[in-house]
């Protein structure tokens, strides 16, 4: 009986690890006959696990989604990863799931082996979240709705508030969600504007009913993370610049997030930074605060702005000449 139970757990683990298995492959992995595999599959079904099967030599077994959530089998690293993810979610970022994440984490920690509970407990005890540095929070239901629309290739209708508060209504063909520095972005084809657009998920308010299904088109870029980074850090601003930083791309990336600029390697000692700002003088200060020596590649007007800021700082370091002392007033001569 113990051997059978252990085999069932092993079978369940295999079904959870891969989407589909043939009976022969499962039998080979478990060291049993295909007939035993079929009996064990029936036992799992009796326990409430929805295992689907396709007949024939090309058929196989697949663990489906059931009416109730069955227990999951996680290895050590997976269990720690889930605990860390729940702890991060409990600290915020996606609105509405903090309390749920805490409950799920409590259940997980209750059944963790002692060796894993110590690892997760150490992480929790010696980690202090910087809640004040959190970015804008997106509603969990909205995030799920956007993800489902991407998965199902279904048009989305929503109200959108731009960075300056301007409201608009959009109809889009959603492509992918991109997460960067606690912010979520939706990359989608804007039907009315006939072009690709990037939308902040926290500024989206879905307005169902949504549209029909559509045939997915190729995305705007192979690297969607870089595409979104360029859009939010460079293309969205009136002034754009390309700088040569005297640092490797790896060194620069440690100080420059995706919402600040796009870093590209140039050679073994330098890299390119594509960034933007509302004014050129702001770009100069921003570049100076990065902590790297830099050269202006474009635009040429940025070089003039560097000189102006340099002269202004030089004047700030040069003390103004002291005003000459006032001459004593001449005594008044008596009248008469």
C-alpha positions as CSV (number, residue, x, y, z in Angstrom):
1,X,0.0,0.0,0.0
2,X,2.8,2.4,0.8
3,X,4.5,1.6,-2.5
4,X,1.2,2.2,-4.4
5,X,0.7,5.6,-2.6
6,X,4.3,6.6,-3.4
7,X,3.8,5.7,-7.0
8,X,0.6,7.7,-7.2
9,X,2.4,10.8,-5.9
10,X,5.2,10.2,-8.4
11,X,2.6,9.9,-11.2
12,X,0.8,13.1,-10.1
13,X,4.2,14.9,-10.0
14,X,4.9,13.8,-13.6
15,X,1.5,14.9,-14.8
16,X,1.9,18.3,-13.2
17,X,5.4,18.7,-14.6
18,X,4.5,18.3,-18.3
19,X,1.3,19.1,-20.2
20,X,0.9,15.7,-21.9
21,X,2.4,12.1,-21.5
22,X,1.9,8.9,-23.4
23,X,1.1,5.8,-21.4
24,X,4.3,4.2,-22.5
25,X,6.4,7.2,-21.3
26,X,4.7,7.2,-17.9
27,X,5.2,3.4,-17.6
28,X,8.8,3.8,-18.4
29,X,9.3,6.6,-15.9
30,X,7.5,4.7,-13.1
31,X,9.0,1.3,-13.9
32,X,5.6,-0.4,-14.2
33,X,3.4,-1.7,-17.0
34,X,1.0,0.4,-19.1
35,X,-1.9,-1.5,-17.4
36,X,-0.7,-0.4,-14.0
37,X,-0.5,3.2,-15.3
38,X,-4.1,3.0,-16.4
39,X,-5.2,1.7,-12.9
40,X,-3.3,4.4,-11.2
41,X,-4.9,7.0,-13.5
42,X,-8.3,5.7,-12.4
43,X,-7.3,6.1,-8.7
44,X,-6.3,9.7,-9.3
45,X,-9.7,10.4,-10.9
46,X,-11.4,8.8,-7.9
47,X,-9.4,11.2,-5.7
48,X,-10.8,14.2,-7.7
49,X,-7.9,14.8,-10.2
50,X,-9.3,15.5,-13.7
51,X,-6.9,13.4,-15.8
52,X,-7.9,13.5,-19.5
53,X,-7.0,10.8,-21.9
54,X,-7.0,10.3,-25.7
55,X,-7.3,6.8,-27.1
56,X,-5.1,5.1,-29.7
57,X,-1.3,4.7,-30.1
58,X,-0.9,8.5,-30.4
59,X,-3.0,9.1,-27.4
60,X,-1.9,10.3,-24.0
61,X,-2.7,11.6,-20.5
62,X,-3.1,15.2,-19.5
63,X,-4.0,16.8,-16.1
64,X,-6.9,19.2,-16.6
65,X,-8.4,21.9,-14.5
66,X,-11.1,20.6,-12.1
67,X,-13.9,22.1,-10.1
68,X,-11.8,22.1,-7.0
69,X,-8.1,22.8,-6.6
70,X,-6.2,19.6,-6.0
71,X,-3.0,19.5,-3.9
72,X,0.2,20.4,-5.7
73,X,3.4,18.6,-5.5
74,X,6.4,21.0,-5.4
75,X,10.0,20.2,-5.1
76,X,12.1,22.2,-2.5
77,X,13.1,25.0,-4.9
78,X,9.6,25.4,-6.2
79,X,8.2,25.6,-2.7
80,X,10.6,28.3,-1.7
81,X,10.0,30.2,-4.9
82,X,6.2,30.1,-4.3
83,X,6.7,31.3,-0.7
84,X,8.9,34.2,-1.8
85,X,6.4,35.2,-4.5
86,X,3.5,35.2,-2.0
87,X,5.6,37.3,0.4
88,X,6.3,39.8,-2.4
89,X,2.7,39.9,-3.4
90,X,1.6,40.4,0.2
91,X,3.8,43.6,0.3
92,X,1.7,45.2,-2.4
93,X,2.1,46.0,-6.1
94,X,-1.1,44.4,-7.3
95,X,-4.1,45.8,-5.5
96,X,-6.6,43.4,-3.8
97,X,-4.4,40.3,-3.4
98,X,-2.4,41.3,-0.3
99,X,-4.7,39.6,2.2
100,X,-5.2,36.6,-0.1
101,X,-1.5,36.2,-0.4
102,X,-1.0,36.3,3.3
103,X,-3.6,33.5,3.8
104,X,-2.0,31.4,1.0
105,X,1.4,31.9,2.5
106,X,0.2,30.9,6.0
107,X,-1.2,27.6,4.5
108,X,2.0,26.9,2.6
109,X,4.2,27.5,5.6
110,X,2.1,25.2,7.7
111,X,2.8,22.2,5.4
112,X,6.4,23.0,4.5
113,X,9.0,20.6,5.8
114,X,11.1,22.0,8.7
115,X,14.2,22.5,6.6
116,X,12.2,24.6,4.1
117,X,10.3,26.5,6.8
118,X,13.6,27.6,8.3
119,X,14.7,29.0,4.9
120,X,11.5,30.8,4.3
121,X,11.3,32.0,7.9
122,X,14.8,33.5,7.7
123,X,13.9,35.4,4.5
124,X,10.8,36.8,6.1
125,X,12.5,37.7,9.4
126,X,15.4,39.6,7.8
127,X,13.6,41.3,4.9
128,X,12.2,44.8,5.3
129,X,10.0,45.9,2.4
130,X,10.2,49.5,1.4
131,X,6.5,50.1,1.0
132,X,7.0,53.9,0.5
133,X,8.9,53.1,-2.7
134,X,6.1,51.2,-4.3
135,X,4.9,52.2,-7.7
136,X,1.3,52.7,-8.8
137,X,-0.9,49.7,-8.0
138,X,-3.0,47.9,-10.6
139,X,-6.2,46.2,-9.7
140,X,-5.8,42.5,-9.7
141,X,-9.1,41.9,-11.5
142,X,-8.1,44.3,-14.3
143,X,-4.7,42.6,-14.6
144,X,-6.5,39.2,-15.0
145,X,-8.9,40.6,-17.5
146,X,-6.1,42.0,-19.6
147,X,-4.2,38.7,-19.5
148,X,-7.3,36.7,-20.4
149,X,-7.9,39.0,-23.4
150,X,-4.3,38.5,-24.6
151,X,-4.6,34.7,-24.2
152,X,-8.0,34.5,-26.0
153,X,-7.1,37.1,-28.7
154,X,-10.2,39.1,-27.9
155,X,-10.6,42.8,-28.5
156,X,-10.6,45.0,-25.5
157,X,-12.6,48.2,-24.8
158,X,-11.5,50.4,-22.0
159,X,-11.3,54.0,-20.7
160,X,-7.8,55.3,-20.4
161,X,-6.3,58.2,-18.5
162,X,-3.0,59.6,-19.9
163,X,-0.1,60.9,-17.8
164,X,-1.6,64.5,-18.0
165,X,-5.1,63.3,-17.0
166,X,-6.6,63.3,-20.5
167,X,-9.4,60.7,-20.8
168,X,-10.1,58.7,-23.9
169,X,-11.8,55.5,-24.9
170,X,-9.8,52.8,-26.7
171,X,-10.5,49.7,-28.6
172,X,-7.4,47.5,-29.0
173,X,-6.2,44.1,-29.9
174,X,-4.1,43.1,-26.8
175,X,-0.8,41.4,-27.5
176,X,1.2,41.1,-24.2
177,X,1.6,42.3,-20.7
178,X,5.0,43.6,-19.6
179,X,6.0,44.1,-16.0
180,X,8.9,46.5,-15.1
181,X,9.8,47.9,-11.7
182,X,6.4,47.3,-10.1
183,X,4.6,48.8,-13.1
184,X,2.5,46.8,-15.6
185,X,2.1,47.8,-19.3
186,X,-0.2,46.5,-22.0
187,X,1.2,46.3,-25.5
188,X,-1.7,46.4,-27.9
189,X,-2.7,47.3,-31.5
190,X,-4.9,50.4,-31.3
191,X,-7.7,49.7,-33.8
192,X,-8.7,53.4,-34.2
193,X,-5.2,54.7,-34.6
194,X,-4.0,51.7,-36.7
195,X,-0.7,51.5,-34.7
196,X,0.9,49.8,-31.8
197,X,0.5,51.5,-28.4
198,X,1.7,50.9,-24.8
199,X,-0.8,51.5,-22.0
200,X,-0.1,51.7,-18.2
201,X,-2.3,49.0,-16.7
202,X,-3.1,51.1,-13.6
203,X,-4.7,53.8,-15.9
204,X,-6.9,51.3,-17.7
205,X,-10.6,50.8,-16.7
206,X,-12.2,48.0,-18.8
207,X,-15.6,48.8,-20.2
208,X,-17.2,45.5,-21.3
209,X,-18.7,44.0,-23.3
210,X,-15.5,43.5,-25.2
211,X,-15.2,42.9,-28.9
212,X,-14.9,39.8,-31.0
213,X,-11.9,37.5,-31.4
214,X,-9.2,38.6,-33.8
215,X,-6.3,37.0,-35.6
216,X,-3.1,37.9,-33.7
217,X,-0.6,39.9,-35.7
218,X,3.2,39.9,-35.3
219,X,4.3,42.0,-32.3
220,X,5.9,45.4,-32.7
221,X,9.4,44.0,-31.7
222,X,11.1,40.7,-30.8
223,X,12.2,42.2,-27.5
224,X,9.1,43.6,-26.0
225,X,10.8,44.6,-22.7
226,X,13.2,46.8,-24.7
227,X,10.3,48.1,-26.8
228,X,8.3,49.2,-23.7
229,X,11.4,50.6,-22.0
230,X,12.2,52.8,-25.0
231,X,8.6,53.9,-25.2
232,X,8.3,55.0,-21.5
233,X,11.8,56.4,-21.1
234,X,12.5,58.1,-24.4
235,X,9.7,58.2,-27.0
236,X,7.2,59.7,-24.5
237,X,9.3,62.9,-24.0
238,X,9.7,66.0,-26.1
239,X,13.5,66.0,-25.8
240,X,15.4,62.8,-26.6
241,X,19.1,62.1,-26.4
242,X,21.7,59.4,-27.0
243,X,24.7,59.5,-24.7
244,X,27.9,57.5,-24.7
245,X,28.6,56.4,-21.2
246,X,32.1,55.4,-20.1
247,X,30.9,52.2,-18.5
248,X,30.0,48.7,-19.6
249,X,26.4,48.0,-20.4
250,X,26.3,45.7,-17.3
251,X,27.6,48.4,-15.0
252,X,25.2,51.0,-16.4
253,X,22.2,48.7,-16.1
254,X,22.8,48.4,-12.4
255,X,22.0,52.2,-12.1
256,X,19.6,52.7,-15.0
257,X,16.1,51.1,-14.8
258,X,13.9,50.4,-17.8
259,X,11.8,53.5,-17.1
260,X,14.9,55.7,-17.2
261,X,16.5,54.7,-20.5
262,X,17.6,51.9,-22.8
263,X,21.2,50.7,-22.5
264,X,23.0,49.2,-25.4
265,X,26.6,47.8,-25.4
266,X,29.1,49.8,-27.5
267,X,32.4,48.1,-26.8
268,X,34.3,46.6,-23.9
269,X,34.4,49.9,-22.0
270,X,31.5,52.0,-23.2
271,X,27.7,51.8,-23.8
272,X,24.9,53.8,-25.3
273,X,22.1,55.3,-23.3
274,X,18.9,56.3,-25.1
275,X,16.8,58.5,-22.8
276,X,14.5,61.5,-22.7
277,X,13.1,64.4,-20.7
278,X,10.8,67.3,-21.0
279,X,13.7,69.8,-21.2
280,X,17.3,69.7,-22.3
281,X,18.7,71.1,-19.0
282,X,16.9,68.3,-17.1
283,X,18.6,65.8,-19.4
284,X,22.0,67.3,-18.5
285,X,21.4,67.1,-14.7
286,X,20.0,63.6,-15.1
287,X,23.1,62.5,-17.1
288,X,25.4,64.0,-14.5
289,X,23.7,62.2,-11.7
290,X,24.2,58.8,-13.2
291,X,27.8,58.8,-11.9
292,X,29.5,58.0,-15.2
293,X,31.6,60.2,-17.5
294,X,29.6,60.7,-20.7
295,X,29.7,62.2,-24.2
296,X,26.8,63.6,-26.1
297,X,26.1,61.8,-29.4
298,X,22.8,63.5,-30.2
299,X,21.2,66.0,-30.4
300,X,23.7,68.8,-30.9
301,X,21.6,71.2,-28.9
302,X,22.3,69.0,-25.8
303,X,26.0,70.0,-26.0
304,X,25.0,73.7,-25.8
305,X,22.8,72.8,-22.8
306,X,25.8,71.1,-21.1
307,X,27.8,74.3,-21.6
308,X,25.0,76.5,-20.2
309,X,24.7,74.3,-17.1
310,X,28.5,74.2,-16.7
311,X,28.6,78.0,-16.8
312,X,25.7,78.3,-14.3
313,X,27.5,76.0,-11.9
314,X,30.8,77.8,-12.3
315,X,29.1,81.1,-11.4
316,X,27.6,79.4,-8.4
317,X,31.1,78.5,-7.2
318,X,32.5,82.0,-7.9
319,X,31.8,84.4,-5.1
320,X,30.3,87.7,-6.1
321,X,32.6,90.7,-5.7
322,X,31.9,92.5,-2.4
323,X,30.0,95.7,-2.7
324,X,32.2,98.9,-2.0
325,X,31.6,100.4,1.5
326,X,29.2,103.3,1.4
327,X,30.8,106.8,1.6
328,X,30.0,108.7,4.8
329,X,27.4,111.4,4.3
330,X,28.7,114.9,4.1
331,X,27.6,117.1,7.0
332,X,24.9,119.6,6.2
333,X,26.0,123.2,6.1
334,X,23.9,125.6,8.1
335,X,21.6,127.8,6.2
336,X,22.1,131.4,6.1
